Amino acid sequence: MTLLHVESLTKTFAGLTAVRDVDVDVTDGEFLGIVGPNGAGKTTLFSLLAGQLEPTRGRVVFDGQDITGWGPAKVASVGLVRTFQLMRPFESMSVLDNVAIAAHGRHRSRKAARRAALEVIDRVQLDRYVHSPSGSLPTAGLKRLELARALALEPRLLLLDEVLAGLVPAERAPMIELLREIHADGMTVMFVEHIMAAVMALSERLLVMAEGAELALGDPHEVITDPRVVEAYLGEDYA
């Protein structure tokens, strides 16, 4: 079943087209990787899907409902939730309180929100930091906190924007395994990332963007051997 349908999605800023006529369908339960050079429009695409930006033209249909132009809170309420590459938690508040604030989007009572937050914190393996100020977390902990805040909104489709950025190799492997487990539990994921080993390990399909448009879309192993992708993004050394 198609969970997300994106049709001719376009965003122009003062004459500069950041996203150009993107068409993509995402199946319920899929893990779709998105790669491309800096400035390719990947994060702008996420902002359009999640409601931070309004498209110049095109449509976004989620679970059969046209959500084009909806604001981020309304988009999140139907189950389409994103993370951000630059983490901005409430630094003086505890990890628990940061996640509980997000959980209030699904749970009215303080008790229920905190219970749900504790479950998510345990899920992302931050339980030893539960009462620590979020500002004291290392980078790997902040990445997990960003993921936890998104999961607390109980998404059906999770948009991950460079969740591995800033992590050293020893920190990436456990995060990749965590993402694999979350997906195995039934989560649909769209995943913007520059670390190709992670992209290839996780993605069931791969979308390559360049200059705001789709360059290639399909089986990851076929896509990365596409001469256009090698030339525009991967380079001959990678090939």
C-alpha positions, -999 to 999 in steps of 0.1 A, spaced: 0 0 0 13 35 -9 16 55 23 31 87 8 25 100 -27 45 130 -38 35 146 -71 54 173 -91 66 188 -58 84 221 -64 98 249 -42 112 281 -56 128 308 -35 131 342 -52 137 327 -86 159 298 -73 143 264 -76 154 243 -46 131 213 -54 119 206 -89 91 184 -99 98 155 -75 76 125 -79 79 96 -55 57 70 -39 67 54 -6 52 21 4 40 14 39 69 -3 57 95 8 32 130 21 40 139 47 13 174 62 13 180 97 -2 214 109 -13 229 136 -34 255 164 -33 252 194 -10 225 217 -23 206 190 -41 174 198 -22 172 168 1 165 188 33 142 212 15 122 181 3 119 170 40 107 205 50 80 204 23 68 170 34 68 178 71 51 212 67 79 235 75 77 249 40 48 253 16 53 241 -19 53 264 -49 34 237 -67 27 200 -65 9 177 -40 17 157 -9 -7 129 -1 -3 109 31 -23 78 37 -48 89 11 -53 124 24 -40 155 7 -18 173 33 -3 199 9 3 232 27 -5 218 61 16 232 90 41 210 108 19 203 139 -10 192 118 13 170 96 28 154 127 -7 147 141 -14 124 112 18 105 116 45 121 94 73 132 116 109 144 109 142 148 127 166 176 122 203 175 114 210 203 139 197 192 173 181 218 194 168 202 226 158 222 257 193 220 272 185 228 308 157 203 309 162 166 315 161 140 287 128 127 302 112 162 301 124 168 265 108 136 253 77 140 274 70 174 258 69 156 224 48 128 239 22 153 249 14 155 212 -2 121 216 -11 119 253 -31 145 272 -22 137 307 12 144 322 14 109 336 7 92 303 31 114 284 59 106 309 52 69 307 53 70 270 85 91 271 102 65 294 93 37 269 108 56 240 140 66 260 145 29 268 139 21 231 167 44 220 190 32 248 192 65 266 178 52 299 211 60 318 206 96 309 169 98 317 173 125 344 204 142 330 202 177 314 200 173 277 228 198 273 252 174 290 248 147 264 276 138 240 268 141 202 258 104 200 233 110 229 219 141 213 213 122 181 194 95 200 174 122 219 164 138 186 152 104 174 134 98 207 115 131 204 104 121 169 93 86 181 74 100 210 50 115 184 42 79 173 49 84 136 38 62 108 65 77 85 98 89 100 119 114 80 155 111 93 178 140 82 215 129 86 210 111 119 245 98 116 262 131 109 289 139 135 292 104 148 325 85 147 325 50 132 323 33 165 291 53 173 275 47 138 273 9 140 249 9 171 228 36 156 225 17 123 214 -13 142 188 7 162 174 21 129 173 -14 115 153 -26 146 129 4 144 122 -4 108 118 -41 115 91 -32 140 70 -18 111 82 19 108 82 34 74 114 55 70 129 81 46 165 86 53 188 114 41 224 105 46 259 110 31 275 79 47 271 54 18 279 23 39 249 31 61 227 40 31 235 7 14 230 -13 47 196 1 54 179 12 21 155 -9 2 153 17 -25 175 47 -32 166 81 -45 194 103 -58 188 140 -61 208 166 -79 200 203 -85 166 198 -68 154 170 -90 154 132 -91 184 119 -108 178 82 -102 154 60 -82 154 23 -77 174 -7 -63 204 8 -44 229 -15 -61 217 -6 -95 214 31 -87 250 35 -75 263 21 -107 243 45 -128 269 66 -148 248 98 -141 250 91 -103 287 84 -104 294 116 -123 271 138 -102 277 125 -68 298 94 -61 328 100 -83 349 76 -102 369 66 -71 338 53 -54 327 35 -85 
